[in-house]
């Protein structure tokens, strides 16, 4: 009995097989990324969708067959074929969701799945209630089963591999797997139909006929409903996958940022100490295997705190950023530069040729950092103190090598700065001493170990003492007097200078008030202000509070600032100096001639005195150049209506030369070193009668540009 086919229904059955396969694979792929609670749900959904789809495709294919007699079906057998279809689909999807799919396992799964599809088909055919029974061509039956097994093998392999692909390849692989699986199902079906032999004169007895209108409509609606479910599920699953990929990408990006933040400095972008130590540990292991050496350089910027506090933290940050670029460009790509905090840097120099190679790198870095930096349109100069430790000479561990480099760096800083030193065992003692000194310095103020000594300033022409300079001394309980050159830099580095400066200001005002109450001749107290504190917003309040608390006339106070402190930010200094002058406080420029004054700013600044640095005074009688410089400073100061003070006068010849050049005041060991307050009082009382004039304040000769702001009393 010959059969014909409706091409539209054949095409629909093949399309449905592919679409159902694609959706089933899409659902099953959720198993790989879903949590345990949803694994069975995804597998069950995929198995039902695929099984029902295959079964529906089978009967749509049967509707496409046109025979001379109407076919009827036994319901139990037909439903049993649906169960086989779902079970086979579930087995296939379970296999593909496994962690591994070996060739043997893949082959066995393909055989079982192919046989399951064939079983579903031939069971469905056996459900046809036809007499005599359908005969089959054995060759075509075997071919149909082989097609099902081969196509199942290809589909399972493609689906398993697509899980390892990227998003774009995954979509293509899933589509290919669905096409192959759909062709496998429909190919097996139509090959099996070709193997069927309907005898002439066959007839159907019992069963349900597909030619009945209500059954045909039901199958059609069922197919449409299935397509709707497939479409909604596919869209929702695509949304879930897209959202998960997006979240995963965001999470990875956030993790990368967190890893970078945890291992890099935010300001300079350089590795921090954590990453440096990790890389150093790797380099130690590598060098142990290769019998190689390397160097650790600890770098600390000289005077950074002064620059930072004088020009502001923004300027300090700019300086650090520029320093980091110079350090990075000064070494090779395989070397490592890290910022470990503040103005401290660490460098790992790989495969260095012992001391000579490390010394060459340190010298190069020192030269680079000596060049001027352009900060806020100002040329800023700094330098570096560098300590060097070598592997394996100076240690075998991360902490040991870094600690020894730090000790060498502190030794270089203590030795005068702007230099480098290699570590040696004796530096450990120095480092401990420095640490002990810093701890003692923190207790010096509350334990009242600081005291002020005063050095007189005399008028060159009359020899009268009209002012004194307050000089800080630290009387250590065990070490005696500690040199200011030793503890002042340490105080600035450790942040103690703020409190110390405030104490000096208040103690100087208190002492001036005490001398005034003792009815001694007029005596002005000059207080040095650290560059660290001059730019602080609270500086002017500290001065006001000290004057108020001790009821001291502001004209009894003089503030001394170094030339570098004032000229580092001349525009900003003008505001502060004008306010001091409005109070009535005198302002002196200390160490004049050693900095980089701009004449245009010097002309505008509200100043009262210039102090000639002792380096010029010491050569005054032996160097024509020194004499010319001192003469020029005096002429400049007088032309700007400023008084001139020479410091460091130690001989009568120097004093005589200053008198000849027209200097106003002097101080130094020739007249008196810095002494205790009681000694100053004795000097004033011992002066001959009539030494001090009736105009003790002498403001007719102190010609500050802002003298108009100063009330005459």
ROMAR-332443 format. One record per residue: x, y, z negated of N, C-alpha, C in turn; residue in three letters. Coordinates in steps of 0.1 Angstrom, whole numbers, plus 5000, padded with zeros to 4 digits. Layout:
! ROMAR-332443
XYZXYZXYZALA/...
! end
This chain:
! ROMAR-332443
500949885000500050005000500950125000UNK/500850215010501650335011501250445002UNK/502250524997501850634988502450764995UNK/501750874992502251004997502351104984UNK/503051214986503351304975502951444978UNK/502351514968502051654969503351734966UNK/503951804976505251874974505251984963UNK/504052044962504052154951504052094937UNK/503351984936503351924923504751854920UNK/505351804930506751754928507751854924UNK/507651974931508552084927508252134913UNK/506852134909506552184896507052084885UNK/507051954888507451854879508951864876UNK/509751894887511151904886511552034878UNK/510852144881511052274874510752254859UNK/509652194856509252164842510352084835UNK/510851984842511851904835513151984832UNK/513552074841514652164838514352264827UNK/513152324828512852424818512752364804UNK/512152244803512052184790513452144785UNK/514252094794515652054790516452174785UNK/516252284792517052404788516552454774UNK/515252454771514752494759515152404747UNK/515052274750515452174740516952184736UNK/517752204746519152224743519452354736UNK/518652464739518752584732518352574717UNK/517252504715516852474701517852394693UNK/518352294700519352204693520652274690UNK/521052374698522252444696522252514683UNK/521052544678520952614665521452524653UNK/521552394656522052304645523452344641UNK/524252384651525652414649525852534640UNK/524952634640525152754632524052774622UNK/523052684621522052694611522552634598UNK/521852674587522152614574521552474573UNK/521852404563521452264561519852254561UNK/519252354555517752344553517052344567UNK/517752404577517052424590517552324601UNK/518552234597519052144607517952054612UNK/517251984603516151894607515051964615UNK/514752084611513752154618514152184633UNK/515452224635515852244648515852114656UNK/516352014650516451884658515051834661UNK/514151844651512751794653512051874664UNK/512252004664511652094674512152064688UNK/513452044688514052014701513551874707UNK/513451774698513051644702511651644707UNK/510751714699509351714703509151794716UNK/509851904717509751984730510251904742UNK/511351844740511951774751511151644754UNK/510751574744509951454746508651474753UNK/507951574747506651604753506751664767UNK/507851734769508151794783508351684793UNK/509251584789509551474798508251394801UNK/507451364790506251294792505251364801UNK/505151494799504251574807504651584822UNK/506051594823506551594837506251464844UNK/506251354836505951214842504551214847UNK/503651264840502251264845501951364855UNK/502651484855502451574866503051504879UNK/504151434877504651354888503651254893UNK/502951194884501951094888500751154895UNK/500451284891499351354898499751384912UNK/501151394914501551434928501451314937UNK/501251184932501151064940499751054946UNK/499651034959498351004965498350864970UNK/497450784964497250644968495750624973UNK/495550514981494150494986493150464975UNK/493650444962492650414952492950504940UNK/491950534932492150614920492850534909UNK/493850594902494550524892493950554878UNK/493850444870493450464856494550414846UNK/494550474834495550444824495050394811UNK/495850294805495450244792496050354782UNK/495250404773495650514764496650464754UNK/496550354747497650314737498950304744UNK/499050234755500350224762500950354766UNK/500050444771500450574775501050654764UNK/500250654752500750724740502050664735UNK/502250534736503450474732504650524740UNK/504450544753505450604761505850744757UNK/504850814751505150954746506050944734UNK/505750844725506550824713508050794717UNK/508150704727509550664732510250784738UNK/509450874745510150994750510651084739UNK/509851104729510251194718511451134710UNK/511351004708512450934700513750944708UNK/513650914721514850924730515451064730UNK/514651164731515151304731515751334717UNK/515151294706515751324693517051254692UNK/517251134697518451064696519551144704UNK/519151184716520151254724520651384717UNK/519751464712520051584706520851564693UNK/520551464686521351434674522751394677UNK/522951324688524351284692525151414696UNK/524451504703525151624708525451724696UNK/524751714685525051804674526151764665UNK/526751644667527851594659529051684660UNK/529951664651531251744651532151694662UNK/532151564665533051514675532251414685UNK/532651414697532051324707533151254715UNK/533551134710534551064717534051004730UNK/534950964739534450904752533550784749UNK/533950694740533250574737531850614732UNK/531750704722530550744717529650814727UNK/530250894736529550964747528950854756UNK/529750754760529250654769528050574763UNK/528250534750527150464744525850544743UNK/526050674740524850764739524250784752UNK/525050794763524450804776523650684780UNK/524250564777523550444781522150434773UNK/522250464760520950454752519950554756UNK/520450674760519450784764518950754777UNK/519750704787519350674800518350564800UNK/518650454792517650344790516350394784UNK/516450484774515250534768514350604778UNK/514950694787514250764797513550664806UNK/514350564810513850454819512650374812UNK/512950354799511850274792510550354791UNK/510750484789509550574788508750564802UNK/509550574813508950574826508250444829UNK/508950334827508350204831507250164821UNK/507350214809506250184799505050264804UNK/505250394808504150474813503450404825UNK/504350344834503850284846503050154842UNK/503550094832502749964827501450004821UNK/501250124818499950164812498950184823UNK/499350174836498350184847497450054847UNK/496250064846495349944846495049904860UNK/495949844867495849804881495949654882UNK/495249594892495349444895495449434910UNK/496349354914497349284906498349384901UNK/499249334893500249424886501249474896UNK/501849584893502849654902504049564902UNK/504549544915505849484917506949594919UNK/508149554915509249654916510449594925UNK/511049684932512249654939513449654929UNK/514049534927515049524916516249624919UNK/516649644931517749724934517449874930UNK/516249914934515850054931515650074916UNK/515149964909515049984895516350004888UNK/517349914892518749934887519250064890UNK/518950114903519450244907518850354898UNK/517550344895516850444887517450454873UNK/517750334867518350334854519750384854UNK/520550354865521950404866521850564868UNK/520950614875520750754877520550824863UNK/519650764855519250814842520550814833UNK/521350704833522450694825523550794829UNK/523850804842524850894847524551034844UNK/523251074847522851204845522851244830UNK/522451144822522551164807523951194802UNK/524851114808526251124804526751274808UNK/526451314820526851454824526251554815UNK/524951544813524251644805524751644791UNK/524951534784525451534770526851594770UNK/527651554779529051614779529051764781UNK/528251814790528151954792527652024780UNK/526651974774526052034762527052044750UNK/527751934749528751924738529852024740UNK/530352044753531452134756530952284755UNK/529752304758529252444758529352504744UNK/529352424733529452484720530752544717UNK/531752504725533152554723533452674732UNK/532552714740532752814750532352954744UNK/532853064751532453194747530953214751UNK/530453334747528953354749528553344764UNK/529453404773529053404787529153264793UNK/530153194790530353054795529352964788UNK/528952994776527952904769526652914776UNK/526253034780524953044788524952964801UNK/526152974808526252904821526252754819UNK/526952714808527052564806525752514802UNK/524952584794523652534789522752524801UNK/522752624810521952624822522352504831UNK/523652474833524052364841523552234834UNK/523752224821523252104814521752074816UNK/520952184815519552174817519252134831UNK/519952184841519652144855519951994857UNK/521151954852521551814853520551724846UNK/520151764834519251674826517851674833UNK/517451784838516151794845516151704858UNK/517251714865517451624877517451484873UNK/518151454862518151314857516751254854UNK/515951334847514651294844513751274856UNK/513751384865512851374877513451274887UNK/514851274888515451174898515151034894UNK/515251004881514950874876513450844879UNK/512550934877511150914878510750884893UNK/511250964902510850944916511650824922UNK/512850794917513450664921512650544916UNK/512250554904511350444898510050434906UNK/509450554910508250544918508550474932UNK/509750504937510050444950510250294948UNK/510650254936510850104934509450034932UNK/508450114930507050054928506449994941UNK/505849884940505149814951503749784947UNK/502749864954501349844951500849744962UNK/500249634958499749534967498549584974UNK/498349534987497149574995495949514988UNK/494949594986493649544980493649554965UNK/494749624959494749644945493549734940UNK/493249714928492149794922492449814908UNK/491849924902491949954887490749914880UNK/490949854868489849804860490049864846UNK/489149954841489250004828490250124828UNK/490450174815491450284814490750414817UNK/491550514816491150654819491650704832UNK/490850764840491250804853491650954853UNK/492850984859493351124860492451204870UNK/491651134878490851204887489651274881UNK/489351244868488351304861488751454858UNK/487851544861488151694861488651734847UNK/487951684836488251734823489651694819UNK/490151574823491451524820492551604828UNK/492251634840493251714848493351854842UNK/492251914838492352044832493052044819UNK/492851934811493551924798495051914800UNK/495451834810496951824812497451954817UNK/496752024825497252154830497352254819UNK/496352264810496452354799497552314789UNK/497652184788498752134779500152184784UNK/500252164797501552214803501752364802UNK/500652444804500852584802501152624787UNK/500452554778500752574764502152544760UNK/502652434766504052394763505052494769UNK/504752544781505552654787505552774778UNK/504352814773504252924764505152914751UNK/504952794745505752764733507252764737UNK/507652704748509052704752509552844754UNK/508752934761509153074763509353144750UNK/508353144741508453214729509653164720UNK/509753034720510852974712512253024718UNK/512353014731513553054738513953204735UNK/512953294736513153434734513553454719UNK/512853394710513153404696514553354692UNK/514853244698516153184696517353264701UNK/517053324713518053414719518253534710UNK/517153584705517253694695518053664683UNK/517853544678518553504666520053484669UNK/520353424681521753414684522453544687UNK/521753634693522353764696522553844683UNK/521553834674521753894661522953834653UNK/522953704653524053644646525453674651UNK/525553684665526853714671527153864667UNK/526153944668526354084664526854104650UNK/526154034641526554034627527953974625UNK/528253874632529553804630530653904635UNK/530353974647531354064652531554184642UNK/530454234637530554344627531354304615UNK/531054174610531754124598533154114601UNK/533554064613534954044616535654174617UNK/534954274623535554414623535754474610UNK/534754454601534854504587535954434580UNK/536054304581537154234575538554274580UNK/538654304593539854354598540254484593UNK/539254574591539554704585539954694571UNK/539254604563539554584549540954524548UNK/541354434557542654374556543754484559UNK/543454574569544354684572544454774561UNK/543354814555543354904544544154854532UNK/543954724530544654654519546154644520UNK/546554654533548054634535548754754542UNK/548054864543548654984550548255114542UNK/549155204543548955334537548055424545UNK/547055484538545955554545546555684552UNK/547455754546547955874551548855854564UNK/549855774563550855754573550555644583UNK/549755544578549555424587550655324585UNK/551555354577552655254575552255144566UNK/552955024567552654924557552854974543UNK/552054914533552254954519553154844512UNK/553254854499554154764492553754624493UNK/552354594493551954454494552354394507UNK/552154464519552654404531554154394532UNK/554854504527556254494527556854374519UNK/556254354507556754234500556454104507UNK/555354094513555053974521556053954532UNK/556254064540557254054551558654024546UNK/558954084534560354064528560453914524UNK/559453854519559453714515559753634527UNK/559053664538559253584551560653604556UNK/561253724555562553744559563653674551UNK/563353664538564253584529564253434533UNK/563053384536563053244540563753224554UNK/563553314563564153304576565653324575UNK/566153414566567553434565568253314558UNK/567553254549568053134542568353024552UNK/567453004561567652894571568752934581UNK/568853064585569753104595571053154590UNK/571253154576572453214570572753354575UNK/571653434575571853574579571653674567UNK/572053794569571953894559571054014564UNK/570454084554569654204558569754304546UNK/569254424549569354524539568054584535UNK/567854624522566654694518567154844515UNK/566454934520566755074517565555144510UNK/565755194498564755264491565055414493UNK/564055494498564255634502563255714494UNK/563855824488563055914481563356054485UNK/562356134489562656274494563056364483UNK/564056444485564556544476563656664476UNK/563356714464562556844463561156824469UNK/560656704471559256694477558256754467UNK/558356734454557356784445557356944445UNK/558557004447558557144448557857194460UNK/558157124472557457164484555957144483UNK/555557034478554156994476553457094467UNK/554057134456553357224447553457364451UNK/554457394459554657534464553757564475UNK/553657484485552857504497551557434497UNK/551257354487549957284486550057134491UNK/549057064487549056914490548856894505UNK/548156984512547956964526549356964533UNK/550157064529551557074535552356954531UNK/552156904519552956784515552556664523UNK/551256654526550756534535551356554549UNK/551356674554551956694567553456644567UNK/554156684557555556654556555756494556UNK/554956434548555056284547554756214560UNK/553756274567553356214580554556234590UNK/555156344590556256374599557556284595UNK/557756274582558856194577558656044582UNK/557455994581557155854584557455834599UNK/557155934608557455914622558955914625UNK/559656004618561156004620561755874615UNK/561255824603561855694598561555584608UNK/560355574613559955464623560855474635UNK/561055594640561755614653563255584651UNK/563755594638565155574636565555434635UNK/564655334635565055194633564455114645UNK/564854984646564354904657562954844654UNK/562354784665561054734664560954624653UNK/562054544652561954424643562154474629UNK/562654594626562754644613561354694607UNK/561354714595560054754589560154874580UNK/559254974581559255094573557855084565UNK/557955114552556755114544556755234535UNK/555555284532555355384522554855324510UNK/555555334499555155264487554555354476UNK/554355484479553755574470554455704469UNK/553655814469554255944467555155974479UNK/556356014476557356044486558455934487UNK/558055814483558955694483558655604495UNK/559755564501559655474513560555354511UNK/560255244517561155124517561355084531UNK/562555044534562854994548563554854547UNK/563154774556563754644558564554644571UNK/565854634570566754634582567254494584UNK/566754424594567054284597568354274603UNK/568954154601570254114608571254224607UNK/571454284596572454394595573854344592UNK/574854414597576254364595576754414582UNK/576254354571576754384558576754534555UNK/577754584547577754724542577854824554UNK/578754794563579054884574577754914582UNK/576954814586575754834593574754914585UNK/574554874572573554944564573955084562UNK/575255114560575755254558575455334570UNK/575555274582575355354595573855384596UNK/572955294592571555324592571155434582UNK/571755424570571455524560571855654564UNK/573055664570573655794575572755854586UNK/572255764594571355814605570055874600UNK/569555794590568255844584568455974577UNK/569555984569569856104562569956224571UNK/570656204583570756314593569456354599UNK/568556254601567256284607566356364597UNK/566456334585565656404575566156534571UNK/567456564574567956694571567456804581UNK/567056754593566556854603565256914598UNK/565057044602563857114597562557054602UNK/561557054593560257014596559357134598UNK/558457134608557557244611556257214603UNK/556157284592554957264583554257404582UNK/553057404586552257534585553057644591UNK/553657624603554357724610555557774603UNK/556057704593557257734585558257624587UNK/559557664588560657564588560957514574UNK/560657394571560757334558561957234558UNK/562857244549564057164548563957064536UNK/564256944538564356854527565456754530UNK/565656664522566756564524566256434517UNK/567156334517566756204511567856154502UNK/567456094491568356004483568055864486UNK/569055784490568855654496569655554487UNK/568955444483569655334477569555214485UNK/570555134485570755014494571054894486UNK/570254784488570654654483570754554495UNK/571654464494571954364505571554224501UNK/571054154510570754004508571853934515UNK/572453834509572153774496573053824484UNK/573853934487574853974477574154024465UNK/573054104466572454174455571154104450UNK/570853984455569653914450569153824460UNK/568253734456567653634464566053644464UNK/565553724455564053734454563553874458UNK/562253884461561654004466561754114455UNK/561354084443561354184432562754234429UNK/563654134429565054164425565754264436UNK/565554234448566154314459565554454459UNK/564254464457563554594457564054674445UNK/564054614433564454684421565854734422UNK/566754654428568154694429568254814439UNK/567554814450567554924459567055054452UNK/565955034444565455154436566555204426UNK/567255114420568255164410569355234417UNK/569755194429570755264437570255394442UNK/568955404445568355534449568355634438UNK/567955594426567955684414569455724411UNK/570355644413571755674411572155784421UNK/571755764434572055864444571456004441UNK/570155994436569556124432570256194421UNK/570656114411571356174399572756224403UNK/573256164414574656204418574656324427UNK/573556394428573556514436572556514447UNK/571956404450570856404461571556414475UNK/570656394485571156404499572356314501UNK/572256194496573356094498572755954497UNK/573655854499573155714497574255644489UNK/573755534482574655454474574155314475UNK/575155224475574955074475574755034460UNK/573954934458573754884444574954824439UNK/575254844426576254764419575654734405UNK/576254644398575654594385575554704375UNK/576554794375576554904365575354994366UNK/574654994378573455084379572355044371UNK/572254914367571154874359571154944346UNK/572354964340572455044328571955184330UNK/572355244342571855384345570355384346UNK/569755294352568355294354567555284341UNK/568155194332567455184319567655314311UNK/568755384313569055504306568055614311UNK/567855614324566955714329565455684324UNK/565155554324563755524319563655564304UNK/564655544296564555574282564555734281UNK/565255804289565255944288563856004292UNK/563255944302561855984306560855964295UNK/560955844288560155824277560355914265UNK/561655954263561956044252561456184256UNK/561556214269561156354273559656374271UNK/558856264273557456274271557056304256UNK/557956264247557756294233558356414228UNK/559156484236559956594232559056714228UNK/558056744235557156854232556356834220UNK/555656714218554856694206555756684194UNK/557056644195557956624184558756754181UNK/558456864189559056994187560556984188UNK/561056914199562456904201562957014210UNK/562057084217562457194226562757324218UNK/563657404223563857534217564357624227UNK/564157754225564557854235565857934229UNK/566857944238567958024235567858144244UNK/568458254240568358384248569658444251UNK/569858474264571058534269570758684271UNK/571558774265571358914267571658964281UNK/570859064285571159134298571459274294UNK/572659324298573159454294573159544306UNK/572959674303573059784313574559794316UNK/574859804328576359814332576959944327UNK/576260054328576760184325576860204310UNK/575860164302575860194288576160074278UNK/576059954284576259834275575059804266UNK/573959874268572759844260572159714263UNK/571559644254570759524256569359564258UNK/568759554269567359594272566459474274UNK/567059354277566259244279567059114277UNK/566359004275567058874274566358774283UNK/567158674287566558564295566358444286UNK/565158394285564858274277565358144285UNK/566158064279566657944285566357824276UNK/565757724283565257604276566357514272UNK/566257464260567257364255566457254248UNK/566957124250566357004245567356954234UNK/566956954222567856904211567356754209UNK/568056664215567656524214568056474200UNK/567256394193567556344180568856264179UNK/569256194190570456104189571456154199UNK/571156214210572156254220572556404219UNK/571956474209572256614208571556694220UNK/572256804223571656884234571856814248UNK/570756804255570756744268570756864278UNK/571556854288571656954298570356974306UNK/569957104308568757124316568857064330UNK/570157064336570357014349569956864349UNK/569956794337569656654337568156634334UNK/567556714326566156674323565156754330UNK/565456874336564456954344564056874356UNK/564956824364564456744376563656634372UNK/563956564361563156454356561756494352UNK/561756614346560456664341559556704354UNK/560156754364559456794376558956664383UNK/559756564384559356434390558256364383UNK/558256374370557356294362556056374358UNK/555956494363554756574361554656634347UNK/555856644340555856704326556156854327UNK/556456904338556957044339555757144336UNK/554557104339553457194336553357224322UNK/553357124313553157144299554457224293UNK/555657184299556857244294556857394297UNK/556557424310556557564314555557654305UNK/554357594303553457664294553957694280UNK/554657594275555257614262556257714262UNK/557157724272558157824273557557964274UNK/556457974282555858104284555258154270UNK/554658064263554058104250555058134240UNK/556158054240557158064230557958194232UNK/558158234245558858354248558058474244UNK/556658474246555858584242555758594226UNK/555758474220555658474205556958544200UNK/558158504206559358554200559458714203UNK/558958754215559058894218558158974207UNK/556958914204556158974194556758984180UNK/557558874177558158874164559258974163UNK/560058994174561059104174560459234173UNK/559259254180558559384179558059414165UNK/557559304159557059324145558159354135UNK/559359304139560559334130561159474132UNK/560459554141560859694144562259694150UNK/562659594158563859604165563759694177UNK/564759744183564659824196563959734207UNK/563459814216562759744227563559634233UNK/562859514235563559404241562559324250UNK/562859324262561959244272562459104273UNK/561559004273561958864275561658814289UNK/562658764295562458714309562358554308UNK/561258504314560958364314560958314328UNK/561758204330561858134343560558054345UNK/560058064357558857984361559157874371UNK/558857754369559157644378558357664391UNK/559057634402558257634415557057544415UNK/557157434407556057344406554757414400UNK/554957514391553857574384553357704391UNK/554257774398553957904403552657904412UNK/552557794420551357794429550057734422UNK/550257694410549057634403548057744400UNK/546757704402545657804400545657854385UNK/546157774376546057804362547257894357UNK/548257914366549457984362549158124356UNK/548358204364548058344359547258334346UNK/546358234344545658224332546558194320UNK/547558114323548558084312549258204308UNK/549658294317550358414314549358504306UNK/548158524311547158614303546958564289UNK/546758424288546458374275547558394265UNK/548858374270549958394261550058534257UNK/549858634266549958774262548858804252UNK/547658754255546558784246546658724232UNK/547058594232547158524219548158594210UNK/549258654215550258714207550258864207UNK/549158914213548959064213550259134218UNK/550759084229552059134234551759234246UNK/552359354245552259444257552959374269UNK/552259364280552759294292554159344297UNK/554459474293555759524298556959464290UNK/556659384280557659314272557959174279UNK/557259144289557459014296557959034310UNK/558858954314559458954327559358804333UNK/558858784345558858654351559958644361UNK/560758544360561858514370561458404379UNK/561558424392561258324402562358314412UNK/562658194416563758174426563358234440UNK/564358264447564058324461563258224469UNK/563658094468562957984476561557974472UNK/561257984459559857974454558958084460UNK/559458204461558658314466558558304481UNK/559658284488559658284502559058164509UNK/558958054501558357934507556957954513UNK/556158044506554858084512554658224508UNK/555358314515555358464511553958524511UNK/553158484520551758534521550958504508UNK/551058374504550358334492551058394479UNK/552358414480553058474468552558614465UNK/552258694476551958834474550758844465UNK/549758764466548558774458548858744443UNK/549658644441550058614427550858724421UNK/551858774428552758874423552059014421UNK/551059044430550359164428549559154415UNK/548959034412548159024400549059034387UNK/550258984388551259004377551559144375UNK/551759214386552059364385550959444379UNK/549759404383548559474378548459454363UNK/548859334358548859314344549859404337UNK/550959434344552059514338553259424336UNK/553259304341554459214339555459234350UNK/556759244346557759264356558059134363UNK/558559144376558859024384560359034389UNK/561158934387562558934392562658814402UNK/563558834412563858724421565258674417UNK/565258554412566458484407567258424419UNK/568658414417569458344426569358414440UNK/569258544441569058604454570358594462UNK/570058564475571258544484571458404488UNK/570858314481571058164483569858104491UNK/568758184493567658134500567558184514UNK/566258204519566058254533565058364533UNK/565358474526564358584525564158644539UNK/562958684541562558764552562458904548UNK/563158994555563159134550561859194551UNK/560959154561559659214562558859174550UNK/558959054545558159014533558759074520UNK/560159084520560759134508560359284506UNK/560159354517559759494517558259504511UNK/557459404513556059414509555759354495UNK/556659274491556359204478556559294466UNK/555659294456555659374444556659324435UNK/557959364436559059314428559659424420UNK/560459384409561059484401562559474401UNK/563059344402564559324402564959214411UNK/566159224415566859114422568059074414UNK/568258944412569358884405570358824415UNK/571558874414572658824423573058694418UNK/573158594426573558454422574958454417UNK/575258374407576558374401577658324411UNK/577258254422578258214431578958334438UNK/578258444440578858564446579658634435UNK/579158644423579858714412581258654409UNK/581258514409582458444405583658474415UNK/583358504427584358544437584558684440UNK/583958764431583858914434585158974434UNK/586158934426587459004425588458934434UNK/588058824440589058744448588658734463UNK/587458764466586958744480586358874485UNK/586858924496586359044503584959024508UNK/584658894512583358864517582358864506UNK/582658814494581758814483581458964479UNK/582559044479582359184475581359254485UNK/581559224498580659284508579259234506UNK/579059114503577659054501577059124489UNK/577759134478577259204466576859344469UNK/577759414476577559554479576259564487UNK/576059474497574959484506573659454498UNK/573659354489572459324481572159444472UNK/573059514466572859634458572259744466UNK/572759774478572259874486570859844491UNK/570659714494569259674499568259694488UNK/568659644476567759654464567359794461UNK/568359884460568160024457567360094468UNK/567560054481566760114491565260074490UNK/565059954484563659914482563159944468UNK/563960034461563560084447563559964437UNK/564459874438564559764429565859774421UNK/565759724408567059714400567759584404UNK/569059584401569859474404570559414391UNK/570459284390571059224378572059114384UNK/573259124379574259024382574458924371UNK/574358794375574458684365575758614366UNK/576258554355577458484356578758564355UNK/578658684348579758774347580658714335UNK/581958684338582758614328584058694325UNK/584358804333585558874331585359024331UNK/586259104325586159244325586359294340UNK/587159234348587359274361586059264370UNK/585359154367584159144375583159254371UNK/583059284357582159384353582559524359UNK/583859554359584359674364583959694379UNK/584159584387583759584401582259604403UNK/581459544394580059564395579659714392UNK/580359774382580159914379580460004390UNK/581559964397581960044409580960034420UNK/580359914422579359894433577959944429UNK/577759984417576460044413575459954408UNK/575859834403574959734398574259794385UNK/573059754382572259814371572459734358UNK/572359594359572459514347573359394350UNK/573859334339574559204341574359114329UNK/574658984331574558894320575658784322UNK/576158724312577158624314577958604301UNK/578858504302579658474290580658584286UNK/580858684295581758794291581158864279UNK/579858884279579258954268578658854258UNK/577958754263577358654253576758534261UNK/576958414256576158304261574758304256UNK/573958214259572558204254572658164239UNK/572058234230572158214216570758204210UNK/570658174197569458164190568858304188UNK/567558314185566858444183567558524172UNK/567958464161568558534150569758604154UNK/570558544163571758614168571458734176UNK/570358734184569958844192569558964183UNK/568858924172568459034162569659094156UNK/570759014153571959074147572659164157UNK/572659134170573359214180572659354180UNK/571259354180570559474181570759564169UNK/570759504157570959574145572359634144UNK/573259564150574659604149575059714158UNK/574159754167574459854177574659994170UNK/575560074175575760204169574560294170UNK/574360384160573160474161573160554174UNK/571960574179571860644191572060564204UNK/572260434202572560354214571260344223UNK/570160334217568860314224568160454225UNK/567660484237567060614240565660614234UNK/565060734236563660754231562660694241UNK/563160664253562260604263562560454264UNK/562160374254562660234253562160154265UNK/561060184270560460104281561160134294UNK/561660254296562460284307561760274321UNK/560460304321559760284333559960394343UNK/560560494339560960604349562060554358UNK/562760444353563860384362563460254368UNK/562360194363561960064369560860104380UNK/561260104392560460164402559760054411UNK/558959974405558259874413557259944422UNK/557059874434556059934443554659944437UNK/554359864427553059864421553159924407UNK/554060014406554160084393552960164389UNK/552160194400550960274398549960184390UNK/550060054391549059964384549459954370UNK/550659994366551059974352550760094343UNK/549960074333549660194324550860234316UNK/551060364316552160414308551660434294UNK/552460384284552060394270553160454262UNK/
! end
